[in-house]
Amino acid sequence: MLVEVAPRRNREKLVEEVSKLVNYVDAVFVPDAPLGKPSAHAIAVAHVISETLGIEAIPSVRLRDINTNALMNLVGAAKLLGIRSIVLVRGDPPAHGAPVDDIGTEEAVELLKKSRSFREMRLGLVVSMAKGYEMIAERLRLPIDMVLVSRLWRPQDLEHDVFAEARKRGVEVYPYIVVASPRDRDRVYEMLRGHQPVYLPREAVDVVEALRGLCDGVLISSPAGIEASLELLRLIR
């Protein structure tokens, strides 16, 4: 079970928030500048979480903002800090400045997996169900260790052979489950541009149950605040 946490700049608030999750989850996922808005870098946030609370934290790295040299520097920093897993994402357009777009996700995976320095780093990607199974299959053939699945409207879509075959090769599959309170649901849906289903916590329990056996876990995300994720975790428990 993974839960997404915001990359806060305030250390005390970050630790306070994540400390509420440690008894419910296996690891936390830290997005890098979600929606293109800058904050503390996800690698630094992940390090603070793991060092302070003793729970694994998996950061993402936005390739849209960096060149190949910067990517290798960041992954080197992650290795130095004891971070063992990273999710590579292209990312939304940056809120400030121009996109760099020097290296794509597929190229980045191949580069890092061929490097002796980073060969043991667990790498992940995001796949969108909107891209279709043929394009998803291409990504899942890359030498990755995990995949986060977005825009999953029907749990049974994970029954497709592309996911079953990837899991046989050892690729871990984690679909996004976005939750919000009744007050925040419409706002979160608009924030995500209607591209992702947004559930109330009680609705999400049925979705999680329907996904059993089809994936290795779920990634719970509550963009309007951690309380919706906590409510879902308590209901599942």
VOBA-1610 file (N, C-alpha, C; in pm, whole numbers, padded with zeros to 5 digits, always signed):
BEGIN
Met+00083-00119+00000Met+00000+00000+00000Met+00087+00125+00000Leu+00068+00212-00098Leu+00142+00337-00108Leu+00045+00454-00091Val+00095+00562-00033Val+00016+00685-00023Val+00101+00801-00071Glu+00041+00886-00150Glu+00110+01005-00200Glu+00107+01115-00095Val+00222+01179-00072Val+00228+01291+00021Val+00285+01413-00051Ala+00239+01529-00015Ala+00283+01653-00080Ala+00427+01685-00040Pro+00508+01736-00135Pro+00647+01771-00104Pro+00656+01906-00031Arg+00622+01904+00096Arg+00620+02028+00175Arg+00760+02083+00201Arg+00768+02217+00211Arg+00894+02282+00250Arg+00910+02287+00402Asn+00799+02282+00472Asn+00802+02291+00618Asn+00826+02152+00677Arg+00943+02133+00736Arg+00983+02001+00787Arg+00888+01951+00895Glu+00850+02037+00989Glu+00764+01995+01100Glu+00628+01949+01049Lys+00569+02025+00957Lys+00438+01986+00903Lys+00447+01858+00822Leu+00558+01844+00748Leu+00578+01722+00669Leu+00582+01600+00759Val+00665+01605+00863Val+00680+01491+00954Val+00549+01464+01027Glu+00480+01569+01067Glu+00352+01552+01138Glu+00250+01481+01049Glu+00246+01520+00922Glu+00150+01461+00829Glu+00181+01314+00803Val+00307+01285+00771Val+00344+01148+00735Val+00338+01055+00855Ser+00362+01108+00975Ser+00357+01024+01095Ser+00218+00963+01115Lys+00115+01025+01059Lys-00020+00971+01070Lys-00040+00848+00981Leu+00051+00830+00885Leu+00034+00724+00786Leu+00115+00598+00815Val+00220+00610+00898Val+00320+00503+00905Val+00264+00368+00950Asn+00157+00368+01026Asn+00100+00241+01072Asn+00007+00176+00971Tyr-00016+00244+00858Tyr-00112+00193+00760Tyr-00049+00153+00627Val+00071+00204+00595Val+00123+00189+00460Val+00260+00122+00459Asp+00297+00071+00341Asp+00429+00011+00322Asp+00533+00116+00286Ala+00489+00219+00214Ala+00580+00325+00170Ala+00497+00446+00131Val+00564+00561+00120Val+00496+00680+00071Val+00561+00722-00061Phe+00482+00787-00145Phe+00529+00835-00274Phe+00529+00987-00271Val+00640+01047-00313Val+00653+01193-00311Val+00664+01244-00454Pro+00563+01314-00506Pro+00572+01367-00642Pro+00665+01488-00648Asp+00730+01504-00760Asp+00822+01615-00782Asp+00746+01730-00849Ala+00729+01841-00776Ala+00659+01959-00829Ala+00527+01920-00896Pro+00431+01866-00820Pro+00303+01825-00881Pro+00234+01941-00952Leu+00178+01911-01068Leu+00113+02008-01156Leu+00210+02117-01201Gly+00341+02088-01192Gly+00442+02182-01238Gly+00473+02294-01142Lys+00417+02291-01021Lys+00438+02398-00925Lys+00555+02363-00833Pro+00654+02452-00822Pro+00775+02419-00746Pro+00749+02410-00596Ser+00826+02324-00533Ser+00823+02308-00388Ser+00960+02254-00349Ala+00972+02188-00234Ala+01097+02119-00202Ala+01113+02001-00298His+01236+01971-00336His+01254+01861-00431His+01215+01729-00366Ala+01152+01643-00443Ala+01099+01517-00391Ala+01208+01429-00331Ile+01330+01434-00385Ile+01438+01351-00330Ile+01473+01397-00188Ala+01480+01527-00166Ala+01509+01579-00032Ala+01395+01545+00064Val+01273+01559+00018Val+01157+01528+00102Val+01157+01380+00139Ala+01185+01294+00041Ala+01188+01150+00066Ala+01295+01115+00170His+01409+01180+00162His+01516+01155+00259His+01474+01195+00400Val+01413+01311+00414Val+01366+01356+00546Val+01266+01256+00603Ile+01174+01209+00521Ile+01073+01114+00567Ile+01137+00984+00614Ser+01223+00927+00531Ser+01281+00797+00565Ser+01374+00806+00685Glu+01452+00913+00693Glu+01546+00928+00805Glu+01473+00958+00936Thr+01365+01033+00929Thr+01295+01075+01051Thr+01197+00970+01100Leu+01126+00904+01006Leu+01017+00816+01044Leu+01044+00668+01015Gly+01155+00638+00949Gly+01190+00499+00925Gly+01102+00426+00828Ile+01036+00498+00740Ile+00949+00437+00639Ile+01007+00466+00502Glu+00993+00372+00409Glu+01046+00396+00275Glu+00969+00508+00208Ala+01042+00597+00141Ala+00980+00705+00065Ala+01033+00700-00077Ile+00943+00701-00175Ile+00979+00688-00316Ile+00954+00822-00384Pro+01059+00892-00426Pro+01039+01021-00494Pro+01023+01002-00645Ser+00961+01100-00709Ser+00962+01104-00854Ser+01059+01215-00898Val+01102+01207-01021Val+01189+01309-01080Val+01126+01353-01211Arg+01103+01483-01224Arg+01044+01541-01346Arg+01154+01560-01450Leu+01143+01487-01560Leu+01243+01498-01665Leu+01224+01625-01748Arg+01106+01680-01743Arg+01078+01799-01824Arg+01163+01919-01782Asp+01210+01918-01658Asp+01281+02034-01603Asp+01433+02022-01612Ile+01486+01907-01655Ile+01630+01884-01641Ile+01691+01825-01768Asn+01823+01834-01776Asn+01894+01766-01884Asn+01953+01634-01833Thr+02021+01563-01919Thr+02074+01431-01883Thr+02175+01440-01770Asn+02259+01542-01773Asn+02360+01559-01668Asn+02293+01579-01532Ala+02191+01662-01529Ala+02120+01688-01404Ala+02050+01563-01353Leu+01996+01482-01446Leu+01932+01357-01405Leu+02031+01267-01332Met+02149+01252-01387Met+02249+01165-01325Met+02295+01221-01191Asn+02303+01354-01181Asn+02336+01415-01052Asn+02230+01385-00948Leu+02103+01399-00986Leu+01993+01376-00892Leu+01986+01231-00848Val+02000+01140-00942Val+01996+00999-00906Val+02117+00963-00820Gly+02231+01026-00849Gly+02348+01007-00764Gly+02323+01055-00622Ala+02254+01169-00609Ala+02220+01221-00476Ala+02126+01125-00404Ala+02030+01071-00477Ala+01936+00976-00417Ala+02010+00853-00366Lys+02103+00803-00446Lys+02182+00686-00404Lys+02262+00717-00278Leu+02325+00834-00275Leu+02404+00875-00159Leu+02318+00882-00033Leu+02193+00924-00048Leu+02102+00941+00065Leu+02030+00811+00104Gly+02060+00703+00034Gly+02001+00575+00070Gly+01865+00549+00010Ile+01824+00631-00084Ile+01696+00610-00152Ile+01715+00501-00257Arg+01629+00400-00256Arg+01651+00285-00344Arg+01554+00277-00461Ser+01452+00365-00463Ser+01353+00360-00571Ser+01322+00502-00617Ile+01308+00519-00748Ile+01273+00649-00807Ile+01173+00624-00920Val+01074+00712-00931Val+00980+00708-01043Val+01013+00823-01137Leu+01038+00791-01262Leu+01069+00893-01363Leu+00942+00936-01433Val+00917+01066-01437Val+00797+01119-01502Val+00836+01234-01595Arg+00758+01253-01699Arg+00781+01370-01785Arg+00733+01495-01711Gly+00612+01491-01660Gly+00560+01601-01580Gly+00480+01702-01660Asp+00396+01776-01588Asp+00319+01885-01648Asp+00413+02000-01685Pro+00368+02093-01771Pro+00451+02210-01802Pro+00489+02285-01674Pro+00613+02335-01664Pro+00654+02405-01543Pro+00578+02536-01523Ala+00548+02567-01398Ala+00479+02692-01367Ala+00568+02813-01392His+00699+02793-01384His+00795+02902-01405His+00904+02854-01501Gly+00942+02940-01593Gly+01048+02904-01687Gly+01001+02815-01799Ala+01095+02781-01885Ala+01064+02699-02003Ala+01103+02554-01979Pro+01030+02460-02037Pro+01068+02318-02024Pro+01201+02291-02093Val+01276+02196-02038Val+01405+02159-02096Val+01387+02048-02199Asp+01315+01942-02159Asp+01284+01832-02251Asp+01407+01777-02323Asp+01514+01753-02247Asp+01637+01701-02305Asp+01636+01549-02316Ile+01564+01482-02223Ile+01566+01336-02219Ile+01427+01284-02186Gly+01383+01181-02256Gly+01253+01121-02232Gly+01260+01009-02130Thr+01146+00962-02087Thr+01143+00860-01982Thr+01206+00729-02028Glu+01176+00687-02151Glu+01231+00562-02200Glu+01384+00569-02207Glu+01435+00680-02261Glu+01580+00699-02272Glu+01645+00704-02134Ala+01576+00770-02040Ala+01630+00782-01904Ala+01641+00645-01837Val+01539+00561-01854Val+01543+00427-01796Val+01660+00348-01852Glu+01674+00349-01983Glu+01782+00273-02046Glu+01918+00323-02000Leu+01934+00454-01990Leu+02061+00513-01948Leu+02097+00469-01806Leu+02002+00478-01714Leu+02030+00448-01574Leu+02052+00299-01552Lys+01976+00215-01621Lys+01991+00071-01602Lys+02121+00018-01662Lys+02176+00090-01760Lys+02303+00047-01819Lys+02423+00095-01738Ser+02401+00192-01651Ser+02509+00249-01571Ser+02541+00159-01452Arg+02668+00129-01432Arg+02708+00047-01318Arg+02673+00116-01186Ser+02677+00248-01187Ser+02651+00323-01064Ser+02506+00313-01018Phe+02415+00296-01114Phe+02273+00303-01081Phe+02197+00175-01109Arg+02268+00069-01144Arg+02203-00054-01187Arg+02111-00111-01080Glu+02145-00091-00953Glu+02064-00148-00845Glu+01948-00057-00802Met+01943+00063-00858Met+01832+00153-00826Met+01704+00100-00889Arg+01599+00090-00808Arg+01469+00048-00860Arg+01403+00165-00932Leu+01366+00143-01058Leu+01308+00250-01139Leu+01162+00223-01171Gly+01084+00329-01170Gly+00944+00318-01205Gly+00903+00424-01306Leu+00792+00399-01372Leu+00732+00491-01468Leu+00583+00504-01438Val+00521+00602-01501Val+00376+00616-01497Val+00321+00581-01635Val+00216+00500-01638Val+00146+00475-01765Val+00001+00520-01749Ser-00050+00579-01855Ser-00189+00625-01856Ser-00274+00529-01937Met-00386+00488-01881Met-00476+00399-01954Met-00532+00466-02079Ala-00524+00599-02085Ala-00574+00671-02202Ala-00486+00648-02324Lys-00364+00599-02304Lys-00271+00580-02416Lys-00299+00453-02495Gly-00377+00362-02439Gly-00405+00237-02509Gly-00305+00129-02476Tyr-00347+00004-02491Tyr-00264-00109-02449Tyr-00136-00125-02530Glu-00139-00089-02657Glu-00019-00106-02739Glu+00095-00018-02689Met+00065+00108-02660Met+00168+00198-02609Met+00208+00161-02467Ile+00112+00116-02386Ile+00143+00071-02251Ile+00237-00048-02256Ala+00211-00141-02349Ala+00296-00259-02362Ala+00440-00220-02394Glu+00459-00118-02478Glu+00594-00073-02512Glu+00667-00025-02387Arg+00597+00049-02303Arg+00661+00101-02181Arg+00691-00011-02082Leu+00601-00107-02075Leu+00620-00214-01978Leu+00729-00312-02019Arg+00773-00305-02144Arg+00885-00389-02187Arg+01020-00329-02148Leu+01019-00205-02101Leu+01143-00142-02056Leu+01193-00210-01929Pro+01321-00198-01897Pro+01376-00262-01776Pro+01342-00185-01649Ile+01214-00183-01617Ile+01166-00112-01498Ile+01127-00212-01389Asp+01110-00159-01270Asp+01076-00242-01155Asp+00934-00219-01106Met+00877-00104-01140Met+00741-00074-01096Met+00674+00021-01195Val+00542+00021-01193Val+00467+00112-01278Val+00347+00164-01200Leu+00324+00294-01211Leu+00206+00357-01153Leu+00106+00379-01266Val-00017+00336-01246Val-00117+00339-01352Val-00218+00449-01324Ser-00227+00546-01415Ser-00323+00655-01399Ser-00441+00637-01494Arg-00546+00713-01470Arg-00667+00714-01554Arg-00731+00576-01566Leu-00730+00503-01456Leu-00795+00371-01455Leu-00939+00389-01411Trp-01031+00378-01506Trp-01173+00400-01475Trp-01242+00269-01437Arg-01187+00156-01482Arg-01249+00026-01452Arg-01142-00068-01399Pro-01156-00118-01278Pro-01055-00210-01223Pro-01025-00328-01314Gln-01127-00378-01383Gln-01106-00497-01466Gln-01012-00473-01584Asp-00983-00346-01615Asp-00889-00319-01724Asp-00747-00367-01691Leu-00719-00386-01564Leu-00588-00440-01525Leu-00578-00590-01549Glu-00687-00655-01591Glu-00682-00797-01625Glu-00613-00821-01759His-00590-00715-01835His-00531-00729-01968His-00394-00796-01960Asp-00360-00870-02067Asp-00235-00946-02071Asp-00111-00859-02051Val-00116-00732-02094Val+00005-00649-02084Val+00048-00633-01938Phe-00049-00626-01848Phe-00016-00613-01706Phe+00020-00748-01645Ala-00055-00852-01684Ala-00024-00986-01632Ala+00116-01029-01670Glu+00155-01004-01794Glu+00288-01043-01840Glu+00397-00962-01772Ala+00371-00834-01752Ala+00469-00749-01683Ala+00491-00797-01540Arg+00382-00834-01472Arg+00395-00882-01334Arg+00471-01014-01328Lys+00456-01098-01429Lys+00533-01223-01434Lys+00682-01196-01443Arg+00718-01083-01508Arg+00859-01046-01521Arg+00909-00973-01396Gly+00822-00953-01299Gly+00864-00888-01175Gly+00834-00741-01165Val+00761-00685-01263Val+00723-00544-01258Val+00604-00528-01163Glu+00618-00445-01062Glu+00510-00422-00967Glu+00414-00317-01023Val+00284-00341-01009Val+00180-00256-01067Val+00100-00191-00955Tyr+00093-00056-00958Tyr+00020+00020-00856Tyr-00071+00122-00924Pro-00201+00097-00932Pro-00292+00196-00988Pro-00319+00311-00890Tyr-00334+00430-00944Tyr-00375+00545-00863Tyr-00520+00530-00818Ile-00545+00559-00691Ile-00681+00572-00639Ile-00690+00711-00579Val-00760+00801-00644Val-00772+00939-00596Val-00899+00952-00513Val-00884+01004-00392Val-00998+01019-00302Val-01008+01163-00254Ala-01131+01201-00218Ala-01157+01335-00167Ala-01283+01331-00081Ser-01296+01429+00004Ser-01418+01442+00085Ser-01532+01490-00004Pro-01658+01475+00041Pro-01770+01526-00040Pro-01756+01675-00072Arg-01698+01751+00021Arg-01681+01895+00000Arg-01579+01924-00110Asp-01475+01840-00120Asp-01365+01868-00212Asp-01370+01791-00344Arg-01464+01699-00355Arg-01461+01608-00470Arg-01466+01681-00604Asp-01558+01773-00622Asp-01571+01844-00749Asp-01446+01926-00780Arg-01391+01989-00677Arg-01271+02072-00696Arg-01153+01986-00740Val-01136+01870-00678Val-01026+01781-00715Val-01046+01729-00857Tyr-01169+01695-00892Tyr-01198+01646-01026Tyr-01161+01752-01130Glu-01194+01878-01103Glu-01160+01987-01194Glu-01008+02009-01198Met-00943+01997-01083Met-00798+02013-01075Met-00729+01911-01166Leu-00784+01791-01172Leu-00727+01684-01254Leu-00785+01684-01396Arg-00860+01789-01427Arg-00915+01811-01561Arg-01007+01699-01607Gly-01067+01630-01512Gly-01159+01522-01545Gly-01092+01399-01603His-00959+01389-01591His-00885+01278-01650His-00876+01157-01558Gln-00912+01173-01432Gln-00893+01067-01334Gln-01019+01055-01249Pro-01069+00934-01226Pro-01185+00922-01136Pro-01147+00966-00995Val-01241+01034-00930Val-01219+01080-00792Val-01329+01018-00706Tyr-01289+00942-00604Tyr-01382+00868-00522Tyr-01395+00929-00383Leu-01512+00909-00323Leu-01524+00929-00180Leu-01457+00809-00113Pro-01403+00825+00007Pro-01333+00713+00071Pro-01414+00584+00077Arg-01543+00592+00108Arg-01625+00470+00117Arg-01644+00406-00020Glu-01650+00486-00125Glu-01659+00430-00260Glu-01528+00360-00298Ala-01418+00420-00256Ala-01286+00367-00292Ala-01260+00230-00230Val-01324+00199-00117Val-01307+00067-00055Val-01347-00042-00154Asp-01459-00022-00224Asp-01504-00122-00322Asp-01407-00134-00440Val-01348-00022-00479Val-01251-00023-00589Val-01127-00101-00549Val-01078-00076-00429Val-00961-00148-00379Val-00990-00298-00374Glu-01107-00334-00328Glu-01144-00475-00320Glu-01149-00538-00460Ala-01201-00463-00558Ala-01211-00514-00695Ala-01073-00532-00759Leu-00973-00462-00707Leu-00838-00469-00763Leu-00754-00582-00704Arg-00805-00648-00601Arg-00728-00754-00538Arg-00693-00864-00639Gly-00568-00901-00641Gly-00520-01004-00733Gly-00481-00951-00869Leu-00516-00825-00900Leu-00486-00768-01031Leu-00363-00678-01027Cys-00314-00646-00908Cys-00201-00555-00895Cys-00127-00588-00766Asp-00017-00519-00745Asp+00066-00546-00627Asp+00032-00455-00510Gly-00056-00361-00533Gly-00097-00265-00431Gly-00162-00148-00501Val-00199-00047-00426Val-00256+00074-00485Val-00179+00194-00435Leu-00187+00303-00511Leu-00130+00431-00471Leu-00245+00526-00442Ile-00265+00554-00315Ile-00375+00641-00273Ile-00328+00786-00276Ser-00407+00870-00341Ser-00374+01011-00353Ser-00495+01095-00313Ser-00472+01196-00229Ser-00582+01287-00192Ser-00531+01431-00202Pro-00538+01490-00322Pro-00480+01622-00347Pro-00532+01734-00258Ala-00652+01719-00203Ala-00709+01826-00121Ala-00673+01813+00026Gly-00594+01714+00061Gly-00555+01698+00201Gly-00546+01552+00239Ile-00456+01520+00330Ile-00426+01382+00366Ile-00540+01312+00439Glu-00636+01387+00492Glu-00742+01327+00572Glu-00826+01228+00493Ala-00850+01255+00365Ala-00928+01161+00283Ala-00853+01030+00266Ser-00721+01037+00248Ser-00640+00915+00240Ser-00645+00838+00371Leu-00635+00909+00482Leu-00640+00845+00613Leu-00774+00776+00636Glu-00882+00840+00594Glu-01015+00779+00612Glu-01024+00649+00533Leu-00973+00649+00410Leu-00976+00527+00328Leu-00889+00418+00393Leu-00772+00454+00440Leu-00684+00356+00503Leu-00748+00294+00626Arg-00817+00374+00704Arg-00885+00322+00824Arg-00999+00230+00785Leu-01070+00264+00680Leu-01181+00178+00634Leu-01129+00045+00583Ile-01016+00049+00511Ile-00956-00075+00460Ile-00908-00162+00576Arg-00846-00100+00675Arg-00795-00173+00791Arg-00912-00241+00863
//
